[in-house]
């Protein structure tokens, strides 16, 4: 946490926390290190830099000044297909995830286009907090 505290003391600092999986709970190995929870990291950054944009790309937490949000989101969109290839298997998984059960208990197929976007090919927005 000291590293985050030090980084947020510098105006305009860009913060990357890699290996974020280590911050979500107990690890299956005994490293002797005590990682804070990811929520604690986000809370500390928010308390010290309230205007920061905080997001997670892959296994990395990214915190940047709010004016850099578009740059970070553009990278997410530009590299989305590399991260998540649009394979037939992925399309089937997305289709089944979107199938809804109607009140009568029958399956109803979801609409492929909502607000003009094809949900099988357009990348999702980057997850963000705040």
C-alpha positions in Angstrom: 0.0 0.0 0.0 3.0 2.3 0.6 3.8 2.2 -3.2 0.2 3.3 -4.0 0.4 6.0 -1.4 3.7 7.3 -2.8 2.5 7.1 -6.4 -0.7 9.1 -5.7 1.4 11.8 -4.0 2.7 12.8 -7.5 0.4 14.9 -9.7 -0.5 13.2 -12.9 1.0 9.9 -12.0 -0.1 6.8 -14.0 -0.4 3.7 -11.8 -0.3 0.1 -13.0 -0.8 -2.7 -10.5 0.1 -6.0 -12.3 -0.7 -9.5 -11.1 -4.1 -8.3 -9.8 -5.2 -11.8 -9.2 -3.0 -11.7 -6.1 -5.2 -9.0 -4.7 -8.6 -10.8 -4.8 -8.2 -13.2 -1.9 -6.0 -15.9 -0.4 -3.5 -17.5 -2.7 -3.1 -21.3 -3.1 0.6 -20.9 -2.3 2.1 -19.7 0.9 4.3 -16.8 -0.2 4.4 -15.1 3.3 3.2 -11.9 1.6 0.1 -10.2 2.7 -1.6 -8.6 -0.3 -4.3 -6.0 0.3 -7.7 -6.6 -1.3 -8.4 -5.0 -4.7 -11.2 -2.9 -3.1 -8.6 -1.5 -0.6 -6.4 -0.4 -3.5 -9.2 1.3 -5.3 -10.4 3.0 -2.2 -6.9 4.3 -1.5 -6.5 5.7 -5.0 -10.0 7.2 -4.9 -9.4 8.9 -1.5 -6.1 10.4 -2.7 -7.0 11.1 -6.4 -10.8 11.4 -6.7 -10.7 12.5 -10.3 -8.8 9.4 -11.5 -10.2 6.9 -13.9 -9.6 3.4 -12.6 -10.1 0.3 -14.7 -8.9 -3.3 -15.1 -7.3 -4.6 -18.3 -6.6 -8.3 -18.2 -4.6 -8.9 -14.9 -3.7 -5.2 -14.4 -5.3 -2.4 -12.5 -4.8 0.9 -14.3 -5.4 4.3 -12.6 -4.9 7.5 -14.6 -5.9 11.1 -14.5 -9.5 11.4 -15.8 -8.4 13.2 -18.9 -6.6 10.0 -20.1 -9.7 7.9 -20.0 -10.3 8.0 -23.7 -6.7 6.8 -24.4 -7.1 3.9 -22.0 -10.5 2.9 -23.4 -9.2 3.2 -27.0 -6.4 0.7 -26.2 -9.0 -1.7 -24.7 -11.2 -1.5 -27.8 -8.2 -1.7 -30.2 -6.9 -4.9 -28.6 -10.2 -6.5 -27.7 -10.2 -9.0 -30.5 -6.7 -10.1 -29.7 -7.7 -10.6 -26.0 -11.0 -12.3 -26.9 -10.9 -13.8 -30.4 -14.3 -13.9 -32.1 -14.3 -17.7 -32.5 -17.4 -19.8 -33.1 -17.1 -21.2 -29.5 -17.1 -17.7 -28.1 -20.1 -16.7 -30.2 -22.0 -19.7 -28.9 -21.1 -18.9 -25.3 -22.3 -15.3 -25.8 -25.5 -16.5 -27.4 -26.4 -18.9 -24.6 -25.5 -16.3 -22.0 -28.1 -13.9 -23.6 -30.9 -16.4 -23.9 -33.7 -15.3 -21.6 -36.3 -17.4 -19.9 -39.8 -15.9 -20.4 -42.4 -15.8 -17.6 -44.0 -18.9 -19.2 -40.7 -20.8 -18.8 -39.9 -21.0 -22.5 -36.6 -19.9 -24.0 -36.7 -16.7 -26.0 -33.8 -15.8 -28.3 -32.3 -12.4 -27.6 -32.2 -9.6 -30.2 -28.9 -9.5 -32.0 -28.9 -5.8 -32.4 -29.7 -3.3 -29.6 -29.2 0.4 -30.3 -27.7 -0.5 -33.7 -24.9 -2.6 -32.3 -24.3 -6.2 -33.1 -23.6 -7.8 -29.7 -21.6 -10.7 -31.3 -19.0 -8.6 -33.0 -18.7 -5.2 -31.2 -16.2 -5.1 -28.3 -17.6 -4.5 -24.9 -16.5 -1.3 -23.1 -13.7 -1.5 -20.6 -14.8 -2.2 -17.0 -14.3 0.8 -14.8 -15.0 1.8 -11.3 -16.5 5.1 -10.1 
